[in-house]
Structures are given as C-alpha cells and as structure tokens.
Amino acid sequence: MKGYVLTLALTSLVSWGFGLTENSSAGAVSRLDTTQLSQTLQAQSSNLPRAIAHKILRDASKRSGVPRRELQITQVVSKTFGNPCEFNFGEICTREYNPIEGWKVVVRVRQDSWTYHVDKSGKQIVLDPKVSALQILPKTISYAILTDASNRSGVAIADLTITKATPRTFGNSCVFGFGEVCIQIFDPIEGWEVIVKVKGQFWTYHVNKDGSQIVLDPKVTVIKKN
C-alpha cells in the first residue's frame, strides 16, 4: 500500500513539472532526495500553479544569470497580504485592509534564498528588495563592466572587484551620462550604478538594464598601467 501511495505521488509530481526530469519514476526516485521530495510536495499542496512557478523561476534566472534548471523553489506559503504595501515588502505600512490573496515563495539561488510575493493571478510578482543587488546584477553585465575597467586601467579582470551595485532609475540620458546640469525632462532609463575597485581607486559606472550602455564617471582619473 505504501509503495502504491508513493507511486501516485511521484506520478503527480511528474505531471506538475517540478523536481523530476526522468521518464522513469524508478530512475527519478534515485535522483530525488527526501528533502527535495518534501519541498516539492509542499509546493504542490499549496496549490501554486505550475505556470506561476515557472514565471518566478524565469524571473530569478534572468536577474541572477543562473540557468532555470539550477534554481529550486524551497518554500511555498499561501498568504493573505493585508494591503498592497505589505505585498510589496513595505516595512512601515498603513493598517488599511485591502487584501491580496497569493503566496510567499522562496527560491534557492546558489547559496542564497530569494523571497517573492505573488498574487493569485500571477500578474504581480515582487522580489524582496532586500535581496542584494550584487546577486541580481547579470553576470554578462558584470563581465562587460569589468572588461571595460580592465581595458582602461591595464589591470587584469581577476584583480578587479565589483564592490557595490545599486538598482537605479536615471531620470534621463543626461543624468545617466553623469551630467552635472541636466534638463528636467523625465525620460527614464532603468539600470544600475556599479562601483568597481581598481587598485586603490573606486570607479563609478552607470549601466542600463540590458547592458548595451555602460558609462564611466568622467571624474574618474584613469592611470593606464605601463
């Protein structure tokens, strides 16, 4: 009877699309430890739709640069968020009761745990802003910035360090380009302010979301190594 119940559970997990990738249930059991099985059953029992789970993993993959197959949902908790402020991880919120039904979802990203809030429809997916910006700066952009710093300074990429990365909405291209006196027009550019340690200096870069625009603060004094 126990074997029959386990077979049913594993069959359900395969159809749900989490954790098991083998066609053979027996082969899958040998690759799935007890902890992962428990976590997957927990996610299933919390009624998190597969489509929403995939959207969350896709977001985490895009932000981190880690392939989706290497990410893992470790916790799913059904929640009624008291109001939009609470849903959006507000630390100080009003007592207004304007409930949002959804889930708190924790994703394992390498050695870190990222917490998401998602509503029942899956249209609103919010990552906890306390997640370190260094964790969500895509690797391709990090490498592009370090390559630029290396080319300018002559210092090997291995000897450079990104010490800080802060998500920013630059008001317009003038602000993005480190303009000191800019017009007030609002034409926002989403991206990051990134600090790179180059020997004893700290260089400030502005980079947009896709990494197609990378600008070094013109106040930086670049001393090329001979």
Secondary structure, 3 states (H helix, E strand, C coil): CHHHHHHHHHHHHHHHCCCCCCCCHHHHHHHCCHHHHHHHHHHHHCCCCHHHHHHHHHHHHHHHCCCHHHCEEEEEEEEEECCHHHHCCCCCCCCCCCCEEEEEEEEEECCEEEEEEEECCCCCEEECCCCCHHHHCCHHHHHHHHHHHHHHHCCCHHHCEEEEEEEEEECCHHHHCCCCCCCCCCCCEEEEEEEEEECCEEEEEEEECCCCCEEECCCCCCCCCC
